[in-house]
Amino acid sequence: MAAHDPVVKPVNAVQRRVIVGIDTDRAAREALALAARMAARVDAGLSGVFVEDENLLSLSALPFVREVSLSGAVAEIDKAALLRAMQAQAQIAKRILQRVASEANVDWSFRVARGTRLRSLVEDAVQSDTLILRGQNISRHELGRTVRAATQDARADVLLAARGVVLNSAFAAETPQPLNRVMKMPERPLLAIDEGSSRGEACVGFSQSLAGRIAMPFKRLFARGFSVSDLGIAARKAHAGLIVVNAGSLKDDDDAARLSVAAGCPVLLLGSERATLGPEIR
C-alpha cells in the first residue's frame, strides 16, 4: 500500500464527515465506535485515517538505533520490515472500519497518511467536517495547535476529550429504556455555551437540535465574560456530559483542553456557525 492510497469507498463530497484516527489498539477502537454512532446520529459519513508514523520511520533509519526483543536480543531495525508491518496493520484497521461502519449503517472512507497522527487528521479537513481528538499521550500544546488548525484554518468542528476524560460520555450507545430506569442511570445533559453573541445564539440552536438527535437532555448556559475556569465549574455543577461551544470564544490554544479537563467531559468546538439539525429520520 502506498503512503497515500486513494479513498476506498468515496463519501459524497458535499456530505459532512466525522473524521477519526484509526488503529488496532483498544482506545482507538472505542473512538472509532463513538465516531460511527455520531455519524449515524447526524447523517454524516465516517472517515478513518491510519497514520504511518514518520517519526518512528525516521528513527529506524538512524545507524545507532537498535531493537531489543522481549528475550533481550539486540538487532538493527529493518526499516522496510517496519513499513510492511505498518501496512499490514493498516489493512486490519481498514477491515475494522468497514465492519463498524456497516453495523452503524453509515458511508465510510479510508486513507493512509504518513506524518504525525494529529496533523494527518487535519490536513484534508473542510468546514463541514467534525474531527474526533483524544488527548491521551499528547501534550496539551500539540493538542491546542491541532484544535486551532482544525477550527480556525479549516473551520471544521472538533470533538475533544482531554487527557483523563472519557470520550464515550457523549454519543453513548443506546441502552434499553427499562434498563435505564432499573439502574437509575443519570442523564448527563448537553450544555450549550451562549457567550452573548450572534454566534452564541447559533450555537444554542445547533446544540438544541443535536441534543434531540443524540437523546441527551439540553441545557443552556449564559456565559458572557466567563473564564475557562468559570465554564468548567458551571459544567461540573450541571453534570454535563458534553459541552458545545464556539471555538472562537476561547482565547488561547490550550483553553479547549483546559475546559475539557475542568468540566470532566468532552467538548464539541464549533469552527463556524452551524445550521440546526432536522429531526432524525431512521
HUGIDA-V696596 format. One line per field, one symbol per residue. ss: DSSP state (A for helix, B for strand, O for the rest). burial: + if it has 24 or more other ideal C-beta (glycine too) atoms within 12 Angstrom, else -. A space follows every 10 residues. Layout:
ss=???
burial=???
//
This chain:
ss=OOOOOOOOOO OOOOOOBBBB BOOOOAAAAA AAAAAAAAAA AOOOBBBBBB BBBAAAAAAA OOOOOBBBOO OOOBBBOOAA AAAAAAAAAA AAAAAAAAAA AAAAOOOBBB BBBBBOAAAA AAOOOOOOOB BBBBOOOOOA AAAAAAAAAA AAAOOOBBBB BOOOOOAAAO OOOOOOAAAA AAAOOOOOOB BBBBOOOAAA AAAAAAAAAA AAAOOOOBBB BBOOOOOAAA AAAAAAAOOO OBBBBBAAAO OOOOAAAAAA AAAOOBBBBB OOOOOOOOOO OO
burial=+-----++-- +----+++++ +++---++++ ++++++++++ ++++++++++ +++---+--+ ---------- ------+--- -++--+--++ -+++-+++-+ +--+-+++++ ++++++++++ ++++++-+++ ++++++-+-+ --++++++++ ++-+++++++ ++--++++++ ++-------- ------++++ +++++---++ -+++++++++ +-++++-+++ +-+--+-+-- ++-++--+-+ ++++++++++ --++++++++ ++++++++++ ++-+------ --
//
